[in-house]
Amino acid sequence: MTVTKYGVRFSKATLIQLGRPEYVRVMINYEDKQLVIQSTSPRDPNKTSFLKPSKKKMEVQWNNSLLKGNLKELMGWDLNNVSYKVRGKFIPDQNLMLFDLKKARVEKK
């Protein structure tokens, strides 16, 4: 996952491991500073659109200012001058990807 001033981007590897889901549930653990995305069904009332089935490019980018703002505030990140990369850990029995925000690497622009 990459977080920049332009949005939050999820890699091809993340999409493949999650099974190319059309919908995910997004959860933030503020205490442990973790972000989780979990594949979910279209009937889930807490779903968020993720990958359109017709999309050929294997990448998802959200330009959600609320999510960016939450991550920026939680971590004290300077999104105007740098971007942050966070490796995900796939938890197969729950079909989710966990991102430990404390382990983010700073990427110079």
Summary of the structure (lengths in Angstrom):
residues: 109
radius of gyration: 13.4
end to end distance: 16.1
largest distance: 40.2
contacts: 277
relative contact order: 0.28
helix: 21%
strand: 39%
